[in-house]
Amino acid sequence: MNIRIKFLGGAGSVTGSKFLLLIDDYSLLIDCGLFQGLKDLRVRNWDELPIDPATIDAVLLTHAHIDHSGYLPLLYKNGFNGKIHCTEPTLELAEILLSDSAKLQEEEAEFANKKGYSKHHPAKALYKVQDALDALNAFETHPFEQTFRIHDVIEVRFFHAGHILGAASIELKIYTSQGVKSLVFSGDLGPEHSPLHVAPSKPPQADILFMESTYGGRNHRDQNLEMELRQLIQESDERGGCLLIPAFSLGRTQLILYHLWKIFQNMRSRPIYVDSPMAISVTRLYKRFTNYHRLESDSEFGHHIFDAPFVHYVTERRRSKVLNTIKEHAIIISASGMATGGRILHHLYHRLPNAQDTILFTGFLPEGTRGKDIVNGNDSVKIFGEEVKISAKVHILDGLSAHADQDELIAWSGHIHEPPKMTFLIHGEREQAMKLRGRLAGKGWNVTIPDYLESYTLFDHI
C-alpha cells in the first residue's frame, strides 16, 4: 500500500484548504475551500483541479468556513459523486454559507456587468445558488467522538477543534499490512479559553500530523477586551458618530454580541443592528445546537443575550439602507469581516468618508483583502469600482480571534507525546509557519512547510 498527499490549497497561505490523500487507488479530499484574499490566490479558483473530481471517492470536511468548504459546489458540479462527511452543525452551517457564497457571486457578477467595471465580459459567477443546493445532497453527518468507516481499511473520527460551531479535527486510521497508521488533521483550532466555543480536544498519537499555523508566529496580546470595546463606544459617542463593525457572520458576530451584552450590564446600552441575513440565520443555529458551545452552561450569560432588547436584526434590504441615515449612538454589525463582500460594503461606502464614525475590525485580515487595505492606513479604498476616501477612525481589536495562537498551538501539539514521523504546517502564511516550525523543530520534530501543488509520499510499500 502507498499513501501520498498532494496540497491543492492551504499551503503557504491561510486560504483554499484542499488536501488530497491518495491511498493506493482510493482518493480522499480533506476540506474543499475557496481561495480568498490576494488576486493571485483568488484566480486559482478558476483553475482546473489537477485531479478529475469524478475520481475523488469522498470528502472529509473539518468545518463550514468558505475557505474550507466553498469549492464543494464546483467539485460536485464537475463530476464528484461521493459523500461529504462532516458534523451535524457543519452541514447546517454549510447550507447557509454555500448558498450565500453563490448568491454573492451571482450578485457581484450582475453588478459588475451593470457598472462595467469587470475586466471580463461578461462577468460570471464561479457557481450558482442551485449548484450549492445540489452539493448539499452529498453531505452525511456524524457525531463527535464516534468512529465511522469510509473504506475497508479507513476509519475516521471527528473530535472538537473549538474554532466555530461544529468545527472538527480529524483522526484517520489506515489499516495496513504493517499495522495501523494514524493521520491527524487539526483543521482550524480555536483558543483554549473562548467564552463561546468549547476548547479543542487533546489530539491522539499521530504518525503524520497536519497542523494549522494561522497564528504560528505570534501570540494574542493580553488585553481587556470589554474595557477596550467600552472605550471605543464612548469615543464614538464623543465624536458624534456610529460604530461600524465588519464581522464574520459565523462565530464572530455571536461573540461580539456576548461581549456587548456584558458591557451593557454596567453601561447605558446603545441600539445594536445586526445587518446580515447570514449572521441572523447562524445565530438561530447557536440557539438550537446548545451542546456545541459554552453559553448554556453559564446561567448568567445564557441564550437571552441574542434576544436582548437593544439588539435589532435587520433582514430586509430596505431597512439596511435606512441604517445609513443614523448619525450617532448606534452600533452596526455587518458581514463580511474582511470587507470582501456583503452588506458591509454599502455601510463602508457611506461611513468611511465620515470622520465622526469608527470602523472596528475584529479579526485576521489577509493581504489582498479590502479590510487589510483599510487598516493599513490607505487614503482611500475601492468599493463598487469607486475610490472611497477614508476619513473615519479605523481600529482593530484582535483579541477576538477564533484561532489558537502560537503558545496554544504548541500546547495542543504537546499532547502528542511521541513526535510524529512527519508534521506538515498548513493554513498559514509562510512567515507564521516558519516561526512555528522553529519551535517544533526545537523539540526534535520533523517539520515540513509544503508548497502549493507539492506532493509527498507518506508511506511506501506497507
Backbone torsions as a table, in degrees:
resi	resn	phi	psi	omega
1	MET	NA	135.6	175.5
2	ASN	-113.3	136.4	178.7
3	ILE	-125.4	121.5	-176.8
4	ARG	-129.9	159.7	177.9
5	ILE	-131.2	139.2	174.7
6	LYS	-128.5	131.1	-174.2
7	PHE	-94.5	100.9	-179.2
8	LEU	-90.7	1.6	179.3
9	GLY	172.5	175.0	179.4
10	GLY	65.0	20.7	-180.0
11	ALA	-120.2	116.5	-176.6
12	GLY	76.9	6.6	178.9
13	SER	-152.8	168.7	-179.0
14	VAL	-102.0	30.0	-173.4
15	THR	-150.1	163.7	175.7
16	GLY	69.3	31.3	-174.4
17	SER	-58.5	119.8	175.1
18	LYS	-152.9	117.5	-177.5
19	PHE	-125.3	112.8	-175.3
20	LEU	-94.1	112.8	179.3
21	LEU	-101.4	122.5	-178.0
22	LEU	-111.5	113.4	-179.8
23	ILE	-113.2	96.9	-166.6
24	ASP	53.0	-118.2	-178.0
25	ASP	-99.4	12.8	177.9
26	TYR	-97.3	127.3	-176.9
27	SER	-110.3	122.2	-177.7
28	LEU	-125.3	125.7	179.4
29	LEU	-104.3	123.4	175.2
30	ILE	-100.1	113.7	-174.7
31	ASP	67.0	156.1	-175.0
32	CYS	-154.3	70.6	-169.5
33	GLY	-99.9	161.3	172.6
34	LEU	-83.3	148.4	170.5
35	PHE	-79.9	138.2	178.7
36	GLN	-132.2	167.9	176.0
37	GLY	95.9	-127.1	-175.5
38	LEU	-57.6	145.9	-178.8
39	LYS	-58.1	-37.9	179.4
40	ASP	-60.5	-27.7	175.4
41	LEU	-82.4	-44.8	-175.9
42	ARG	-61.4	-34.7	-177.8
43	VAL	-66.0	-19.3	177.6
44	ARG	-63.7	-25.1	179.1
45	ASN	-61.0	-24.7	-178.0
46	TRP	-92.3	-9.9	179.0
47	ASP	-72.6	148.2	175.1
48	GLU	-71.6	134.6	177.6
49	LEU	-61.0	144.8	178.6
50	PRO	-74.2	6.9	175.2
51	ILE	-137.9	141.4	178.3
52	ASP	-67.4	120.9	179.7
53	PRO	-53.8	-29.4	-179.2
54	ALA	-67.1	-19.3	-178.8
55	THR	-91.6	-5.2	178.2
56	ILE	-81.3	127.1	-174.3
57	ASP	-82.9	-34.3	-177.5
58	ALA	-160.9	161.1	175.3
59	VAL	-125.3	135.6	170.0
60	LEU	-108.8	125.2	-174.4
61	LEU	-112.0	120.7	-178.2
62	THR	-74.2	-40.6	178.3
63	HIS	-164.3	178.0	-166.3
64	ALA	-91.8	-5.9	-179.8
65	HIS	-53.5	143.8	-173.0
66	ILE	-61.6	-30.4	178.3
67	ASP	-74.5	-0.5	174.3
68	HIS	-120.0	-21.4	-175.5
69	SER	-124.2	-12.8	-165.8
70	GLY	-68.9	-12.5	178.3
71	TYR	-91.3	-7.0	-175.7
72	LEU	-57.2	-42.7	178.6
73	PRO	-58.9	-37.9	179.0
74	LEU	-71.5	-38.6	177.3
75	LEU	-59.9	-46.2	-179.5
76	TYR	-66.9	-42.3	-180.0
77	LYS	-61.4	-34.4	-175.7
78	ASN	-92.3	13.4	168.9
79	GLY	123.9	-8.7	177.6
80	PHE	-63.7	131.3	-179.0
81	ASN	-134.0	23.8	177.9
82	GLY	-94.3	-162.9	179.4
83	LYS	-100.2	147.7	174.0
84	ILE	-109.9	110.7	-173.7
85	HIS	-96.5	133.9	-179.3
86	CYS	-161.3	-179.0	174.5
87	THR	-83.4	165.5	-177.4
88	GLU	-63.1	-47.2	177.6
89	PRO	-60.3	-33.3	179.9
90	THR	-64.0	-39.7	176.3
91	LEU	-61.0	-47.7	-178.0
92	GLU	-62.6	-39.6	178.8
93	LEU	-71.4	-38.5	179.5
94	ALA	-61.5	-36.7	177.9
95	GLU	-60.1	-40.3	179.7
96	ILE	-72.6	-50.0	-172.1
97	LEU	-71.3	-41.0	-178.3
98	LEU	-68.8	-40.6	177.3
99	SER	-62.9	-41.1	179.6
100	ASP	-67.5	-40.1	178.2
101	SER	-59.3	-44.7	179.4
102	ALA	-66.3	-42.3	-179.8
103	LYS	-61.8	-43.8	178.7
104	LEU	-61.9	-41.2	179.4
105	GLN	-63.4	-42.5	178.5
106	GLU	-64.3	-44.0	-178.3
107	GLU	-66.6	-41.2	-179.4
108	GLU	-67.1	-37.8	177.0
109	ALA	-65.0	-41.8	179.0
110	GLU	-64.4	-43.8	-179.2
111	PHE	-66.3	-40.6	178.8
112	ALA	-63.1	-39.3	177.9
113	ASN	-67.6	-37.5	-179.9
114	LYS	-66.9	-43.0	-177.2
115	LYS	-87.6	-17.3	176.9
116	GLY	73.6	26.0	-178.2
117	TYR	-100.3	1.4	178.0
118	SER	-82.7	143.6	175.8
119	LYS	-76.5	-13.1	-179.3
120	HIS	-104.7	134.9	-177.3
121	HIS	-126.8	113.8	-7.7
122	PRO	-81.9	159.8	173.6
123	ALA	-69.5	140.5	-178.0
124	LYS	-127.5	152.8	173.3
125	ALA	-80.5	146.7	177.5
126	LEU	-62.4	-40.6	173.0
127	TYR	-154.7	166.7	-174.6
128	LYS	-107.6	168.6	-178.5
129	VAL	-57.1	-41.0	-179.6
130	GLN	-62.9	-34.5	176.5
131	ASP	-62.4	-40.4	178.5
132	ALA	-65.4	-43.6	179.9
133	LEU	-65.1	-38.2	178.3
134	ASP	-62.1	-41.3	-177.4
135	ALA	-64.3	-28.7	-178.8
136	LEU	-63.4	-21.6	178.4
137	ASN	-65.3	-19.6	-177.2
138	ALA	-89.6	-4.9	-175.3
139	PHE	-76.2	143.5	174.2
140	GLU	-138.9	128.2	-173.0
141	THR	-101.0	154.8	-179.1
142	HIS	-142.2	145.1	177.0
143	PRO	-70.9	156.6	170.7
144	PHE	-63.0	149.1	172.5
145	GLU	63.6	19.1	177.4
146	GLN	-118.1	118.7	-177.5
147	THR	-73.5	136.8	174.1
148	PHE	-136.3	157.0	-174.3
149	ARG	-108.7	131.0	177.6
150	ILE	-110.6	-4.6	-179.7
151	HIS	-161.2	162.3	-178.5
152	ASP	-54.3	-31.1	-174.8
153	VAL	-117.4	12.3	-174.9
154	ILE	-127.9	121.2	173.5
155	GLU	-112.9	147.5	-176.4
156	VAL	-129.1	143.6	173.5
157	ARG	-140.0	129.3	172.4
158	PHE	-91.4	134.0	171.8
159	PHE	-134.3	157.9	-167.8
160	HIS	-61.3	131.9	175.1
161	ALA	-103.4	-19.0	174.7
162	GLY	73.0	14.9	-173.6
163	HIS	-87.4	-55.9	175.1
164	ILE	-141.3	179.6	178.2
165	LEU	-56.8	122.5	177.0
166	GLY	80.8	0.4	-176.6
167	ALA	-67.0	138.0	-174.9
168	ALA	-129.5	149.0	158.9
169	SER	-93.5	161.2	-173.8
170	ILE	-126.4	130.8	169.9
171	GLU	-108.8	125.3	176.0
172	LEU	-111.9	128.4	173.7
173	LYS	-113.9	122.9	-178.1
174	ILE	-114.6	121.8	-176.4
175	TYR	-90.1	117.2	-175.8
176	THR	-121.1	174.6	178.7
177	SER	-66.6	-17.6	180.0
178	GLN	-107.8	21.1	177.9
179	GLY	106.6	-172.5	-176.4
180	VAL	-87.5	130.0	175.0
181	LYS	-107.2	134.6	-175.3
182	SER	-112.9	126.9	175.6
183	LEU	-118.2	134.0	179.9
184	VAL	-123.7	127.0	173.7
185	PHE	-109.2	119.4	-175.5
186	SER	-68.7	-26.8	-165.5
187	GLY	63.0	-161.9	174.5
188	ASP	-88.1	124.2	-176.7
189	LEU	-94.4	137.4	178.3
190	GLY	-89.6	169.7	177.4
191	PRO	-69.4	155.0	-176.5
192	GLU	-66.1	-34.4	-170.1
193	HIS	-118.7	40.9	175.8
194	SER	-66.7	134.9	176.1
195	PRO	-73.8	-10.3	-173.9
196	LEU	-104.9	-49.3	-173.5
197	HIS	-106.0	154.5	177.5
198	VAL	-65.7	154.6	179.6
199	ALA	-70.8	151.0	175.9
200	PRO	-59.4	138.9	176.5
201	SER	-72.6	154.2	177.6
202	LYS	-66.6	134.8	-179.9
203	PRO	-74.8	150.7	174.9
204	PRO	-79.7	175.9	173.5
205	GLN	-61.0	146.9	-175.8
206	ALA	-141.1	133.5	170.0
207	ASP	-75.3	-39.2	177.6
208	ILE	-129.8	130.9	-179.5
209	LEU	-120.4	132.5	172.9
210	PHE	-114.4	112.9	-172.1
211	MET	-125.1	134.2	177.7
212	GLU	-66.9	155.2	-177.3
213	SER	-141.4	33.0	-177.5
214	THR	-51.6	-49.2	177.6
215	TYR	-113.1	39.7	-177.8
216	GLY	-66.3	-17.9	-176.8
217	GLY	-110.0	7.7	-176.6
218	ARG	-153.9	160.8	173.9
219	ASN	-112.2	145.4	176.6
220	HIS	-64.4	134.1	-177.8
221	ARG	-69.3	146.6	175.3
222	ASP	-70.0	128.7	-179.6
223	GLN	-157.1	154.0	173.2
224	ASN	-92.5	95.0	-172.6
225	LEU	-58.7	-44.1	-175.8
226	GLU	-70.7	-34.6	176.9
227	MET	-66.4	-42.5	-180.0
228	GLU	-65.9	-40.3	179.4
229	LEU	-68.0	-40.3	177.5
230	ARG	-61.5	-41.6	179.6
231	GLN	-64.0	-40.0	178.9
232	LEU	-64.6	-37.9	177.7
233	ILE	-63.9	-43.9	-179.5
234	GLN	-65.3	-41.5	179.2
235	GLU	-65.5	-37.8	177.3
236	SER	-62.3	-41.7	177.6
237	ASP	-62.0	-43.0	-177.2
238	GLU	-64.7	-32.7	178.6
239	ARG	-82.8	-8.4	179.0
240	GLY	76.3	34.4	-178.8
241	GLY	-127.7	-168.7	178.8
242	CYS	-113.0	160.6	176.5
243	LEU	-105.6	117.0	-179.8
244	LEU	-107.0	124.0	-175.9
245	ILE	-118.7	103.5	169.3
246	PRO	-69.3	123.3	-174.2
247	ALA	-144.3	141.9	174.6
248	PHE	-61.4	139.2	-177.9
249	SER	-67.0	-28.6	-173.3
250	LEU	-105.1	109.2	175.8
251	GLY	92.8	-55.2	-174.6
252	ARG	-69.7	-44.9	178.8
253	THR	-59.6	-43.4	-179.0
254	GLN	-66.5	-36.4	178.8
255	LEU	-68.7	-39.1	177.0
256	ILE	-63.9	-42.0	177.5
257	LEU	-60.8	-37.6	177.3
258	TYR	-60.6	-50.0	-177.6
259	HIS	-67.5	-38.8	178.2
260	LEU	-65.8	-38.0	177.5
261	TRP	-60.2	-42.7	178.8
262	LYS	-65.1	-43.4	-179.4
263	ILE	-60.8	-41.3	-174.2
264	PHE	-80.0	4.2	168.8
265	GLN	-77.0	-21.6	-177.7
266	ASN	-128.3	19.9	-177.6
267	MET	-153.8	144.9	178.9
268	ARG	-57.4	129.1	-175.6
269	SER	-73.8	158.2	171.9
270	ARG	-117.9	152.4	174.0
271	PRO	-65.0	131.8	177.7
272	ILE	-110.7	125.1	178.8
273	TYR	-109.9	114.8	175.0
274	VAL	-91.1	101.4	-173.7
275	ASP	-106.1	72.0	179.0
276	SER	-160.8	107.5	177.6
277	PRO	-54.5	-36.3	179.7
278	MET	-67.4	-45.1	179.1
279	ALA	-60.3	-36.6	178.7
280	ILE	-66.0	-43.1	178.0
281	SER	-64.6	-40.5	179.4
282	VAL	-65.4	-40.4	179.3
283	THR	-59.9	-37.1	176.1
284	ARG	-61.0	-37.1	179.3
285	LEU	-68.4	-36.0	176.4
286	TYR	-62.3	-35.0	178.5
287	LYS	-74.2	-23.0	-178.9
288	ARG	-88.2	-46.9	-176.6
289	PHE	-89.6	72.2	-173.0
290	THR	-71.5	-18.5	-177.4
291	ASN	-87.1	-0.6	-173.7
292	TYR	-109.4	6.0	175.6
293	HIS	-148.5	178.7	-168.3
294	ARG	-95.9	-11.4	-168.6
295	LEU	-61.5	-41.3	-175.4
296	GLU	-66.6	-28.2	-177.7
297	SER	-72.0	-12.5	-179.7
298	ASP	-106.9	105.1	-174.2
299	SER	-63.6	-26.0	-178.4
300	GLU	-73.9	-34.0	-177.3
301	PHE	-122.7	72.3	-178.5
302	GLY	-88.2	-163.6	-173.6
303	HIS	-68.1	-14.9	-179.0
304	HIS	-63.6	-12.7	176.8
305	ILE	-60.6	-30.5	-179.9
306	PHE	-78.6	-11.5	-178.4
307	ASP	-118.5	23.4	179.3
308	ALA	-61.7	148.4	-175.9
309	PRO	-63.5	-20.7	-179.6
310	PHE	-90.1	-0.8	179.2
311	VAL	-97.5	125.5	-178.7
312	HIS	-122.3	126.6	-178.4
313	TYR	-98.4	123.3	-175.8
314	VAL	-104.7	112.9	-179.2
315	THR	-104.6	-38.7	-175.1
316	GLU	-82.0	139.9	179.5
317	ARG	-61.7	-33.7	179.5
318	ARG	-61.5	-45.1	179.2
319	ARG	-66.9	-32.6	177.9
320	SER	-62.0	-42.4	-179.9
321	LYS	-66.2	-32.2	179.9
322	VAL	-63.4	-28.9	-180.0
323	LEU	-59.8	-25.6	179.4
324	ASN	-65.9	-17.2	-179.4
325	THR	-87.8	-9.9	179.2
326	ILE	-77.7	123.9	-172.9
327	LYS	-95.9	-28.5	-173.4
328	GLU	-156.9	167.1	173.2
329	HIS	55.2	45.9	176.4
330	ALA	-146.9	153.8	176.5
331	ILE	-120.3	126.0	-180.0
332	ILE	-116.4	122.4	177.3
333	ILE	-110.9	123.4	-177.3
334	SER	-146.0	160.1	-177.6
335	ALA	-108.9	152.6	14.4
336	SER	-98.5	163.8	-176.5
337	GLY	-68.1	-24.3	178.7
338	MET	-97.4	2.5	-178.7
339	ALA	59.7	36.3	179.0
340	THR	-93.3	-10.8	-179.9
341	GLY	178.7	-179.8	176.5
342	GLY	87.3	-173.9	-175.5
343	ARG	-65.0	-22.7	-178.9
344	ILE	-58.5	-29.3	-178.5
345	LEU	-62.5	-39.6	179.0
346	HIS	-65.8	-39.8	179.1
347	HIS	-68.0	-41.1	177.9
348	LEU	-64.8	-39.0	179.3
349	TYR	-57.1	-39.8	-177.6
350	HIS	-87.4	-28.0	-170.7
351	ARG	-104.7	-23.2	178.3
352	LEU	-57.8	-37.4	179.8
353	PRO	-75.4	-5.8	-174.5
354	ASN	-95.3	113.0	-176.8
355	ALA	-66.8	-18.6	-179.4
356	GLN	-78.4	-21.3	-175.2
357	ASP	-88.1	158.4	177.9
358	THR	-122.1	132.4	175.9
359	ILE	-107.6	121.0	-176.6
360	LEU	-115.8	110.9	173.7
361	PHE	-90.0	144.6	-169.9
362	THR	-127.8	22.6	-179.3
363	GLY	-166.9	-173.2	-177.1
364	PHE	-64.8	133.3	-179.7
365	LEU	-124.8	102.6	-180.0
366	PRO	-66.5	154.7	174.2
367	GLU	-58.1	142.7	178.0
368	GLY	95.2	-10.1	177.7
369	THR	-89.9	154.1	179.4
370	ARG	-62.2	-36.9	177.9
371	GLY	-60.1	-41.3	179.0
372	LYS	-64.4	-40.1	178.2
373	ASP	-61.6	-37.5	-178.6
374	ILE	-69.2	-47.0	-177.1
375	VAL	-73.8	-17.3	179.2
376	ASN	-72.9	-6.8	176.8
377	GLY	90.9	18.8	177.5
378	ASN	-61.8	151.8	178.5
379	ASP	-72.5	-27.5	-178.7
380	SER	-152.8	167.7	178.6
381	VAL	-144.2	147.6	-177.2
382	LYS	-87.2	126.5	176.2
383	ILE	-135.3	128.7	-178.8
384	PHE	54.9	36.4	176.6
385	GLY	79.0	3.0	-179.9
386	GLU	-116.7	148.2	173.8
387	GLU	-80.9	121.1	-178.0
388	VAL	-108.6	123.2	-178.7
389	LYS	-66.8	139.0	179.0
390	ILE	-102.9	103.1	176.6
391	SER	-114.4	-20.0	-179.6
392	ALA	-65.7	156.8	173.9
393	LYS	-73.9	133.7	-178.4
394	VAL	-115.7	129.2	-177.7
395	HIS	-135.2	149.3	175.6
396	ILE	-124.8	132.5	179.6
397	LEU	-117.2	101.7	-170.6
398	ASP	-96.8	2.9	-179.7
399	GLY	-78.9	0.0	-179.7
400	LEU	-97.0	12.9	-174.3
401	SER	-58.0	142.1	175.8
402	ALA	-91.3	6.9	179.5
403	HIS	-109.0	143.7	171.7
404	ALA	-64.8	146.9	176.5
405	ASP	-91.8	-173.8	-173.3
406	GLN	-59.3	-48.7	-179.0
407	ASP	-61.5	-38.2	180.0
408	GLU	-70.4	-35.2	175.5
409	LEU	-65.1	-41.7	178.4
410	ILE	-64.8	-41.8	179.2
411	ALA	-64.8	-41.8	179.6
412	TRP	-62.4	-49.3	-179.2
413	SER	-67.7	-24.3	179.9
414	GLY	-65.5	-16.9	175.8
415	HIS	-73.2	-12.6	173.8
416	ILE	-87.7	99.5	-168.5
417	HIS	-71.0	-38.9	176.5
418	GLU	-93.9	121.9	-178.4
419	PRO	-54.9	133.7	176.7
420	PRO	-59.5	156.2	175.4
421	LYS	-58.5	-41.6	177.9
422	MET	-143.2	140.1	172.9
423	THR	-123.0	125.8	178.2
424	PHE	-107.2	126.7	177.0
425	LEU	-94.4	118.1	-173.4
426	ILE	-123.8	174.8	174.8
427	HIS	48.6	55.0	177.9
428	GLY	-162.0	144.5	173.5
429	GLU	-67.0	150.2	-167.8
430	ARG	-56.9	-39.8	-179.0
431	GLU	-61.2	-41.6	178.8
432	GLN	-66.3	-44.0	-178.9
433	ALA	-65.1	-37.3	-179.7
434	MET	-62.3	-41.6	-179.9
435	LYS	-67.5	-38.2	177.3
436	LEU	-68.4	-38.0	177.1
437	ARG	-60.3	-38.4	179.3
438	GLY	-59.1	-41.9	-178.8
439	ARG	-71.4	-40.3	179.9
440	LEU	-69.7	-40.1	178.9
441	ALA	-63.5	-30.2	177.3
442	GLY	-64.8	-19.2	175.8
443	LYS	-93.9	4.2	178.7
444	GLY	90.4	13.4	-179.2
445	TRP	-82.6	147.1	174.9
446	ASN	-90.6	105.7	-170.2
447	VAL	-119.9	134.0	179.5
448	THR	-125.2	139.3	172.5
449	ILE	-108.6	103.2	-174.4
450	PRO	-75.6	158.2	174.1
451	ASP	-100.1	160.6	177.2
452	TYR	-57.4	129.8	179.0
453	LEU	70.9	9.1	177.1
454	GLU	-77.1	147.8	-179.4
455	SER	-122.3	149.9	177.8
456	TYR	-139.7	144.3	170.2
457	THR	-90.1	121.3	-179.2
458	LEU	-87.8	-44.4	177.6
459	PHE	-141.8	139.8	-176.2
460	ASP	-128.7	128.9	176.2
461	HIS	55.7	56.9	178.4
462	ILE	-116.1	NA	NA
